[in-house]
Structures are given as structure tokens and as C-alpha cells.
């Protein structure tokens, strides 16, 4: 599929999502949420279409996307690994887990492996401080984590 076809499809699909909501700027978060669910990120063309359809400046849309950690501007891997670097997790060794993730997957935080299978995010808190240190793979939480446990979990996902 050519780039023009992809852009046209994104515009059409984004317009279909927008049609489900009243054409009001206070619907922006709901629309962005549905786009995030559909694509796994908020494509630039979807942002442009929202801006045109709801008369919201691109800067405002970008501001909302970057303010909420739920939204992302880039695609994630099939298995998105989030490693908590909040105070409780950091003090209990989460940096070692992040370092191991980068070493194993040969990518930095915010990047995706070439095959699209894994991505890494360093996050500030996942709300599970009592289980520190914590990492997540998609929505599955691994608490009281160790580098050894991380390796075992990654080995499991590499086989899939």
C-alpha cells in the first residue's frame, strides 16, 4: 500500500471515529483514546484530521498527547515493556532491570526492536510501589522484580 493510500485510510478511519462524538473540543481526550486503542499510538495524520474536524490547533492536540502518559506519538512493539523508575522502584534496583532490558533487546528506552516485537519505556510510576521494583509487559505486572526474573519473562516472550 502506497503512502498516499495509507494517509487516505488514516484520514477516513479517524473521521469515522470523530463521527461517534459531538463535534466539541471537550471530546478530544475520548477521540484520542479511541485512536490510541485502534493503532497503538496517535498517528500524525490522525492529529491533522482532528485539528481540521474540531478546529483545534495542532499545538493543543500535541500538548494533550504529550501530557498524558497513556498516549504515545510512536508505535510500540507487540510486547511493550515498561520499567518503573519511580522512587520506590529505583531505590530497590529497577535501573538494573532497565539496563538489562536495553542490553538484551539492543534498543534504548523509547525505541522498538527492528522486528517490531519489543519496545521499552521507562516510566515514573505504575502505582504498585508496594511491589517495587516493578516492570510490566503490556498490561501484566511483575513485582518484586529481579534481573533474573526479567530474563525469564523475556525468554518466554521471545519464544512466542
N, C-alpha and C positions, 0 to 999 in steps of 0.2 A: 504494500500500500504506500503510495507516494506521500510526501509531506503535505501537499495541498489537501489530499483526501483525509489525512489524519486531522488536520486543522478543522476542516469542514465537519467531520464527525464529532470532534470535541465541542464545537460550537453548537451543533444540533442537540447533542446529549445534554449539554449544560442548559440550553434553553428549555428542554423538556423538564429538567429538574426545577428550574426557576418557575415554570408554569404552575407547579404544585403549590406555590406560596403566593400570598398577596404581594403585589409589587411595591414593597415598602422596605426602606433601608434597615429596619429593625429585624428583618428576616435574614440578614446577611449570615449570621452565625449558623442558622439552620441549613441554609443553602450550602455554605462551605462544608459543613459537617457531612451532608449527603454526598457532595463531590469527593471529599476525603474518603468516605466509605467506598465509593464506586471505584476510584482509581488508586487509592493508597497514598495519594498526595494531591495537591491542588495545582493542576497544570496552568501554565501562564495563559494559554488561550481561554481557559475557563475564567480566569480572573478578568481578562479583557471583556469577555461576554457579559459577565456580571456587571462590570463597570458600565457598559453600554446599556444593558437592560434596566438597571436600577438607578442609573445616573449617580453612581458613587465613584469618587475619584480613585484611581488605581492606588495612590499612596495610602488611602484609608483602608482599602482591601488588604494591601500588603501589611499594614500595621496590625490589623486584626489577626492575620495569618501568623505573623511572627510573634505576637503577644501570647497566643495560646499554644502551649507545647503540644497539644493534640494534633495541630495542623502542621503540615510539612510542605515545603516547596519542591522537594525532590523525591523521586521514587525510593522506596525501601526494598530491601531484599525479601525473599519469600519468608525467611526467618529473621526478623528484626530483633537484635539483641540490645537491650537497654541495661546499662550498668549504672547503678546508683552511686553518685559521688557526693551525696548529702553528708552532713557532718557525722552522723552515727555510722553510716556505711564506710565512709572514708577512714575514720578512726579505727575501724575494725578490719581494714585491709582491702577495700574494694578497688583501690588503684592497682593492686597486683593482678586482680581479675581483668581489669581493663587492659593492662599491659599484655597479659597473656592472650586476650582476645585479638588485639592488634597483631601480635606475633603469629598466632595460629592462622588468622584469616588474611594476613598480609594487606590490611587496609587500616586506615585511620578512622577515628570517630567521625560520623557524618558521611562515610563512604559505603559503597556497595561492592561486593566481590564481582569480578568480571562475569561470572556465570549468573549473577543476579540472585544467588541463593541466600547470601547473608549480608546484613548491614549491621553497623554498630552505632549506637547513640550513647553518649554519656549524659545522664540526667541528674537533676539536683535532688529529687525526692520521689519515691514511688509510694510513700505513705505506709511503709512497712518497717519502720525504724526498729521495732522490737525484734525483727528477724535479721538485723544487719550482720554482715553485709548482704546485699540483695542484688540479683540480676534477673532479668526477665527475657524470655524468648517468646515473642508475640505477647500473648496475654497470660502466659504461665510464669508464675513467680517462683524463684528458687532462693530460699532464705538460708541464713547461717552458712553462706556460700564459701567455698574454698576454690583455689585454682584447680585442684584435682577434680572436684565436682564439676567445675566449668568444663574441663576437658572431657569428662564422661558425657555430659549433656551434648556438647558439640559433636562428639563422636557419633552419638545416636542420630543427630540431625544430618550429619554428613552421609550416613547410610541411606537416608530416605531419598 
